[in-house]
């Protein structure tokens, strides 16, 4: 197992380099320049000042030289300085926003796993029942409902009309003057809507995947044999069938990690949450190359780590994978 893990970790390095090279090239092919934001809207900015600014950012060098210089800084975890007026280090900006986005996404993944897996198993074991039909209708409604539109409706209902939940930020203005439990309650009220809405689409898809996998597994011969041996239905379903049905779900969960980071742009913009998604979106709009590349590296690492976690999850669920590894 350790040899298998070491091989997978070694393969991640060239993959990461390839992803960053393609991303760097595509980003530089996009129209616009970081200097446009500071020069085009300033009538007092001369062509000489624009040229100096371009040279200061290193944009006058060939693209492969720029990439090589950036890659050397990345090897020591130096993401460079942001092109924004504040000029702060990119890594500092990312680390400031990272806890908020990671917290929301981990809570969303936990909610998806806790709700979707039992829902899919229960629907599969009671195929054709009223519960199965009702959950199918609700799932298709969940697929068809735009989450940003649902978020606006929830903000109007629970935040404006009922006044139960806050609709922006992650804490109240008087948060620092509260006690510990009051602060936790304040965080919970602010994060409730973003977490639930972020998990809404994943709940629909994951429950259907789990139901389909369970329906396929319960028709296998070894399930019939387990029942013929006199095992209880609970043991057959949750010990024999569910472990094999979880394997595709493990893959989907692993690959959903980077997708949640990308999807957080919508919710962080709607709820005015200072997270990574909003930070990277602002960086793209401002052509902040170091900040955008920092975000792409984070996304690439999350994708590779998600694949690795999916493979390790396979090994944990299926003993055959462990023996082959």
Backbone torsions as a table, in degrees:
resi	resn	phi	psi	omega
1	UNK	NA	-39.2	179.0
2	UNK	-66.5	-37.0	177.3
3	UNK	-64.8	-42.0	177.6
4	UNK	-61.3	-43.3	179.7
5	UNK	-65.8	-40.9	-180.0
6	UNK	-65.5	-38.7	177.0
7	UNK	-63.7	-42.3	180.0
8	UNK	-65.3	-38.9	178.3
9	UNK	-67.6	-36.9	178.7
10	UNK	-67.1	-34.0	179.3
11	UNK	-71.1	-21.9	-177.6
12	UNK	-69.7	-27.8	-176.2
13	UNK	-66.1	-55.4	178.3
14	UNK	-63.9	-32.5	176.9
15	UNK	-63.4	-42.3	179.5
16	UNK	-64.1	-41.5	178.6
17	UNK	-63.4	-43.0	178.5
18	UNK	-63.4	-41.1	179.2
19	UNK	-64.2	-43.6	-178.9
20	UNK	-67.5	-36.0	179.5
21	UNK	-65.0	-46.7	179.0
22	UNK	-63.6	-42.6	179.7
23	UNK	-63.8	-41.2	179.4
24	UNK	-62.9	-42.1	-179.5
25	UNK	-67.1	-45.2	-179.3
26	UNK	-64.0	-39.7	-179.2
27	UNK	-63.1	-39.2	-179.6
28	UNK	-76.4	-19.2	176.3
29	UNK	-80.7	-14.9	179.8
30	UNK	-67.9	146.4	179.8
31	UNK	-66.5	150.7	179.4
32	UNK	97.8	166.2	-178.1
33	UNK	-144.5	152.9	177.2
34	UNK	-59.5	-26.8	-178.8
35	UNK	-75.9	-17.6	-177.9
36	UNK	-63.5	-37.4	-178.2
37	UNK	-64.2	-31.2	-176.3
38	UNK	-95.2	-17.4	-173.3
39	UNK	-111.4	-43.7	-173.7
40	UNK	-65.8	-32.7	-178.7
41	UNK	-92.6	5.5	179.5
42	UNK	-116.6	105.4	-177.2
43	UNK	-66.4	-17.8	-179.2
44	UNK	-87.1	-4.8	-178.1
45	UNK	-81.1	119.5	-179.1
46	UNK	-87.3	169.7	179.0
47	UNK	-66.4	-33.7	179.1
48	UNK	-66.9	-40.9	178.5
49	UNK	-65.5	-37.4	177.5
50	UNK	-65.1	-39.7	178.3
51	UNK	-65.0	-39.3	177.4
52	UNK	-65.2	-39.2	179.0
53	UNK	-65.7	-39.7	177.0
54	UNK	-62.6	-41.0	178.7
55	UNK	-68.8	-36.0	179.1
56	UNK	-62.7	-40.6	179.2
57	UNK	-77.5	-9.7	-178.2
58	UNK	79.1	16.2	-177.9
59	UNK	-81.3	-5.4	177.9
60	UNK	-82.5	-9.5	-179.3
61	UNK	-86.3	158.1	176.1
62	UNK	-59.4	156.0	-173.2
63	UNK	-63.6	-37.7	-178.5
64	UNK	-69.2	-30.0	175.5
65	UNK	-69.4	-43.3	178.1
66	UNK	-60.4	-42.3	-179.7
67	UNK	-65.8	-41.1	-179.4
68	UNK	-64.4	-42.2	177.9
69	UNK	-63.5	-40.8	178.7
70	UNK	-66.3	-39.3	-179.3
71	UNK	-66.2	-36.5	177.6
72	UNK	-65.4	-39.8	177.0
73	UNK	-67.1	-37.2	-179.0
74	UNK	-64.9	-31.9	-178.9
75	UNK	-62.2	-21.8	176.7
76	UNK	-111.7	22.5	178.5
77	UNK	59.4	36.3	174.3
78	UNK	-107.6	105.4	-178.3
79	UNK	-84.0	0.9	178.3
80	UNK	88.7	-177.6	179.1
81	UNK	-98.1	141.7	177.9
82	UNK	-68.4	145.3	176.4
83	UNK	-79.1	-3.2	179.3
84	UNK	-66.6	161.4	-179.4
85	UNK	-57.1	-28.2	-179.4
86	UNK	-72.8	-24.9	176.7
87	UNK	63.6	24.2	-178.6
88	UNK	-74.4	155.2	175.1
89	UNK	-61.4	140.4	-178.7
90	UNK	-62.8	-41.3	-178.9
91	UNK	-62.6	-36.7	177.8
92	UNK	-65.0	-41.8	178.0
93	UNK	-62.6	-43.3	-178.1
94	UNK	-65.9	-43.8	-178.7
95	UNK	-65.8	-29.9	177.7
96	UNK	-69.3	-33.7	-177.4
97	UNK	-94.8	-16.6	-172.6
98	UNK	-61.3	-45.6	-175.9
99	UNK	-58.2	-37.5	-177.6
100	UNK	-65.9	-49.4	-177.9
101	UNK	-66.0	-41.8	179.7
102	UNK	-64.0	-40.4	179.1
103	UNK	-62.0	-47.1	-179.6
104	UNK	-62.1	-43.3	-176.7
105	UNK	-71.4	-37.7	177.6
106	UNK	-66.4	-41.1	176.5
107	UNK	-64.5	-37.6	177.9
108	UNK	-65.8	-44.5	178.1
109	UNK	-62.4	-41.5	178.8
110	UNK	-62.8	-42.8	179.3
111	UNK	-64.9	-40.6	178.4
112	UNK	-61.9	-45.4	-177.1
113	UNK	-68.0	-42.1	-175.7
114	UNK	-69.6	-35.3	-175.8
115	UNK	-92.7	-44.4	-171.1
116	UNK	-70.5	-41.2	-176.9
117	UNK	-64.9	-52.4	176.8
118	UNK	-61.3	-35.2	179.6
119	UNK	-64.5	-43.7	178.8
120	UNK	-66.0	-40.9	179.2
121	UNK	-65.2	-44.5	-178.2
122	UNK	-64.9	-38.9	179.1
123	UNK	-67.7	-38.8	-178.5
124	UNK	-69.3	-39.7	-179.1
125	UNK	-74.3	-14.1	177.4
126	UNK	-125.1	50.9	-177.2
127	UNK	-61.2	131.7	178.8
128	UNK	86.5	-5.3	179.5
129	UNK	-75.9	173.0	179.1
130	UNK	-62.4	-38.8	179.0
131	UNK	-63.3	-42.5	180.0
132	UNK	-63.3	-44.0	-179.9
133	UNK	-67.6	-41.6	179.8
134	UNK	-65.7	-42.5	179.1
135	UNK	-66.3	-34.0	177.5
136	UNK	-64.2	-43.4	178.2
137	UNK	-63.1	-44.5	179.5
138	UNK	-64.0	-36.7	179.6
139	UNK	-66.1	-43.0	178.8
140	UNK	-66.4	-33.8	173.9
141	UNK	-64.3	-40.7	177.2
142	UNK	-62.8	-38.9	176.8
143	UNK	-63.8	-39.5	-172.7
144	UNK	-83.1	-15.9	-175.5
145	UNK	-86.4	121.4	174.5
146	UNK	-65.3	127.7	-175.0
147	UNK	-67.1	-33.0	179.4
148	UNK	-68.1	-35.3	177.5
149	UNK	-68.6	-41.4	177.4
150	UNK	-64.7	-36.2	178.3
151	UNK	-62.7	-42.4	178.4
152	UNK	-64.5	-40.5	178.2
153	UNK	-64.1	-41.7	178.7
154	UNK	-65.7	-36.1	177.0
155	UNK	-63.9	-41.1	179.5
156	UNK	-67.2	-43.7	-175.5
157	UNK	-72.0	-57.6	-172.2
158	UNK	-84.1	-24.9	-177.7
159	UNK	-97.0	-44.0	-174.7
160	UNK	-91.9	-54.6	-174.8
161	UNK	-73.2	-50.7	-177.4
162	UNK	-89.3	-28.3	179.9
163	UNK	69.9	25.0	-177.8
164	UNK	-80.9	-37.1	-172.5
165	UNK	-128.3	147.1	173.2
166	UNK	-71.5	155.8	-174.0
167	UNK	-118.8	8.3	178.6
168	UNK	-154.8	151.0	177.3
169	UNK	75.4	-176.3	178.9
170	UNK	-119.6	-2.8	177.4
171	UNK	-157.5	160.2	-179.3
172	UNK	-81.0	168.9	179.9
173	UNK	-66.2	-34.1	-179.4
174	UNK	-94.1	23.7	-175.3
175	UNK	-63.0	-40.3	-176.1
176	UNK	-68.7	-21.3	179.2
177	UNK	-89.7	-0.4	-178.1
178	UNK	-87.3	163.2	171.9
179	UNK	-76.6	178.3	-175.6
180	UNK	-62.8	-50.5	-177.9
181	UNK	-67.3	-35.6	177.3
182	UNK	-66.4	-35.9	177.3
183	UNK	-66.8	-42.4	177.5
184	UNK	-63.0	-40.6	177.0
185	UNK	-64.7	-37.3	178.4
186	UNK	-65.6	-43.7	175.8
187	UNK	-60.8	-42.8	-178.5
188	UNK	-62.6	-41.4	179.3
189	UNK	-65.8	-36.8	179.8
190	UNK	-74.0	-33.0	-175.5
191	UNK	-91.7	-7.8	-175.0
192	UNK	-60.3	-55.9	-178.5
193	UNK	-63.0	-47.5	178.3
194	UNK	-59.0	-40.9	-178.3
195	UNK	-67.7	-47.7	-178.1
196	UNK	-64.1	-43.6	-178.9
197	UNK	-71.1	-33.2	176.4
198	UNK	-66.0	-33.7	179.5
199	UNK	-87.2	-7.3	-172.4
200	UNK	-60.5	-51.2	-179.5
201	UNK	-67.0	-37.7	178.8
202	UNK	-66.5	-33.1	178.2
203	UNK	-62.3	-43.5	-179.2
204	UNK	-62.7	-50.0	-178.0
205	UNK	-67.2	-44.3	-175.7
206	UNK	-66.3	-38.5	179.2
207	UNK	-65.2	-36.0	177.4
208	UNK	-69.8	-40.3	176.7
209	UNK	-60.4	-45.1	-178.6
210	UNK	-65.0	-40.6	178.8
211	UNK	-63.5	-45.8	-179.4
212	UNK	-63.8	-41.5	179.2
213	UNK	-64.9	-41.8	179.6
214	UNK	-65.2	-40.0	178.3
215	UNK	-62.6	-34.4	178.2
216	UNK	-74.4	-38.5	-176.3
217	UNK	-72.3	-40.3	-175.1
218	UNK	-68.1	-12.1	176.8
219	UNK	-91.4	-0.4	-178.6
220	UNK	-74.9	158.5	-175.9
221	UNK	-67.0	-34.9	-177.0
222	UNK	-68.8	-25.2	174.8
223	UNK	-70.1	-40.7	176.2
224	UNK	-62.4	-40.1	178.5
225	UNK	-65.2	-40.8	179.2
226	UNK	-62.8	-38.7	177.8
227	UNK	-69.7	-37.1	179.9
228	UNK	-66.7	-25.7	178.3
229	UNK	-75.3	-6.7	177.7
230	UNK	93.9	11.0	178.3
231	UNK	-68.9	148.2	178.4
232	UNK	-67.8	155.9	-178.1
233	UNK	-63.3	-33.4	178.7
234	UNK	-63.7	-42.8	179.1
235	UNK	-67.8	-40.0	-179.8
236	UNK	-62.9	-44.3	-175.4
237	UNK	-74.7	-51.3	-169.7
238	UNK	-88.3	-19.8	180.0
239	UNK	-101.6	-36.9	-176.2
240	UNK	-101.0	-48.6	-173.3
241	UNK	-79.4	-44.7	-171.7
242	UNK	-66.9	-34.1	-179.2
243	UNK	-62.4	-40.6	178.1
244	UNK	-75.1	-32.4	178.6
245	UNK	-72.3	-18.6	-178.7
246	UNK	-77.6	-15.0	-173.5
247	UNK	-61.9	-50.1	175.2
248	UNK	-63.1	-31.5	179.0
249	UNK	-66.4	-37.1	177.4
250	UNK	-60.6	-42.2	178.2
251	UNK	-61.9	-45.5	-178.8
252	UNK	-64.1	-40.1	178.0
253	UNK	-63.1	-41.2	179.4
254	UNK	-64.6	-40.2	-178.9
255	UNK	-80.0	-13.5	-179.1
256	UNK	-81.3	-10.8	-178.9
257	UNK	-61.6	-53.5	178.2
258	UNK	-66.2	-30.3	178.2
259	UNK	-64.9	-35.2	177.4
260	UNK	-67.0	-37.0	177.6
261	UNK	-64.0	-43.5	178.4
262	UNK	-67.3	-39.0	179.2
263	UNK	-70.6	-17.5	180.0
264	UNK	-68.0	-15.8	177.5
265	UNK	-58.1	-42.1	-176.8
266	UNK	-65.6	-50.9	-174.5
267	UNK	-71.2	-35.7	178.1
268	UNK	-68.6	-30.5	176.3
269	UNK	-74.1	-41.5	-178.3
270	UNK	-67.6	-45.5	-175.7
271	UNK	-94.4	8.3	178.5
272	UNK	53.3	49.0	-179.4
273	UNK	-97.1	126.5	-179.0
274	UNK	-78.9	79.3	-178.8
275	UNK	-119.1	-172.9	-177.8
276	UNK	-66.6	-40.2	-178.1
277	UNK	-58.4	-47.1	178.2
278	UNK	-65.1	-37.9	179.6
279	UNK	-63.1	-46.4	-178.6
280	UNK	-69.4	-34.8	177.1
281	UNK	-63.1	-45.1	177.1
282	UNK	-63.0	-35.9	177.9
283	UNK	-65.2	-38.7	177.7
284	UNK	-65.9	-43.4	-179.5
285	UNK	-64.6	-31.4	-179.1
286	UNK	-93.8	3.5	-176.9
287	UNK	54.4	40.0	179.0
288	UNK	-82.8	88.4	-172.5
289	UNK	-57.1	-48.8	179.6
290	UNK	-60.0	-39.8	-179.8
291	UNK	-68.6	-41.9	178.7
292	UNK	-63.7	-43.4	179.2
293	UNK	-65.4	-35.8	174.9
294	UNK	-61.5	-41.5	177.2
295	UNK	-65.7	-39.3	179.0
296	UNK	-66.5	-37.1	177.1
297	UNK	-64.4	-42.4	178.1
298	UNK	-61.5	-44.3	178.5
299	UNK	-63.7	-41.2	179.2
300	UNK	-65.0	-43.3	179.2
301	UNK	-63.5	-41.1	178.7
302	UNK	-64.0	-38.3	178.0
303	UNK	-63.6	-46.3	179.7
304	UNK	-66.2	-40.7	177.6
305	UNK	-66.0	-36.7	176.6
306	UNK	-61.9	-42.2	176.0
307	UNK	-63.4	-40.8	179.2
308	UNK	-64.4	-43.0	178.6
309	UNK	-64.5	-35.5	177.2
310	UNK	-64.3	-42.1	178.1
311	UNK	-64.9	-41.7	177.6
312	UNK	-67.1	-34.3	175.6
313	UNK	-64.9	-38.2	173.2
314	UNK	-57.0	-46.6	-178.6
315	UNK	-63.3	-34.2	-179.6
316	UNK	-73.9	-34.5	-176.9
317	UNK	-83.8	-41.7	-174.2
318	UNK	-111.0	113.9	179.8
319	UNK	-62.7	-24.7	-179.3
320	UNK	-63.1	-34.5	178.5
321	UNK	-65.9	-39.9	178.9
322	UNK	-63.6	-43.0	-178.4
323	UNK	-67.4	-40.1	178.5
324	UNK	-66.5	-37.9	179.3
325	UNK	-66.6	NA	NA
